[in-house]
Amino acid sequence: MAKDLLDLHGFKIDEVEDAIDKFLMRVSNSNLKRARIMTGKGTGAVKAVALKYLKLAGYHWAYEKLSNGKNNEGCLVIFLD
């Protein structure tokens, strides 16, 4: 798995925030400018927790762009300033 990618498929709701926190701490310390979090689409519960966490923590993010220019709403790109 790429070091700039966190795949949340299969995670339980109560595991999401801790996983994101650990992941972003790790990538922040590796001088990367961006990271990706795959939330999947499913019921939207994991994505909702991830977006709430990112908003409260002050991270800037966008949906990943597909080759056709449309948003991939199952994958978030996090900008690490």
N, C-alpha and C positions, 0 to 999 in steps of 0.2 A: 504494500500500500504506500502511496506517496506520502511524504512527511508533511505536505501542506494540505492534506485531506482528512477530514473526520467523517466517517460514514455512520450515521445514527440509525440505520436500518436495524431493527431488532432490539433497540434500546427501550426500556420502560420509561414512562414519563418522569418518575422520580430519580432517574439516572442521568437525565439529559443535561441539567445545569452543571453538575460536577464534571461530566465528560467534556463539555464545552470549555469550562474554566481551565481544566488541566491541559487541554489541547491548545488553547490560545496562549497560555503561559509558555508552553513549549515552543510554539512557532514564533512568538514574540522574541524569545531569547535566541532564535536562530537567524535573526536579521531579515526574515522574509517580509516582503511588502504586502503580500496577500495570502489568504488561506481560503479553503473551501470547506463548507459543511453541507453534507448531503443529508437532508431531512426526509427525503422521499415525499410522496404526496399522500397516500393512505387516507386516514381520517383527518389529518391536519393537526392532531394533538401535539405531536413531537415538534412540528414546525412552529406552532403557536408558543410553546415553551422556549424554543430556541430564539425566536424573534423577541419575546419579552426579555429574555436574558440579555441579548445583544443591545436592546434599547436601553435597559436600565444601566448596563455597564458602559454605555456611550460609544459603542463600536459603530462605524459606518459600514454599510453593507449594500449589496445589490444582488438581484437574481443573476445567475450565470446566463450568458447569452448563447443560444444555439447557433449553429452555422447558418440557419435561415433567418437569423436576426430576432427571433422570438425569445421570450424569457423562458428559462427552465426553472419553473417554480419549485422544483424539488432539490435545487442546489443553490446555496447562498455563497456569494463571494464576500469575504470579510477584508476590509482595507485596514492594514496595520500601519498607523502613522508613526 
